[in-house]
Amino acid sequence: MQRAAPNPSVKKNLRKIRRFFGGSNTASYKHLRAHETKANLECRLLLEKKKNQENERRRHRENKEIC
């Protein structure tokens, strides 16, 4: 199972947390997702859905070219 890439707002929060703790004790992406807002969750799910649909279309085109 491939790990989803953090969205830009999560990356921004990771940088803030790293600066706060001096870079040694960083919060994981999983930990930040546990605290994400409803709006961030909806946005992330829509982006993941779009990414999955694009990947499915790409796989379909590749399979079509092979046949």
C-alpha positions, 0 to 999 in steps of 0.5 A: 500500500502506497502512502499518500503524499501530504498536501501543502497545508500539512507540509506547512504545518510539519515545518512549523512543528519542526521549527518549534521542536528544533527539528529533533522531535517531529510530528508524523504525517499520521499524527497531523492527519488525526488533528485535521479539520473537516474542511481539510479532510474533505479537500484531501479526500477529493484530491485523493479521489481525483488522483485515483481517477487519473491513475485509473485512466492512465492504466486503462490507456496503457492497457489499451496500447498493449492490446 
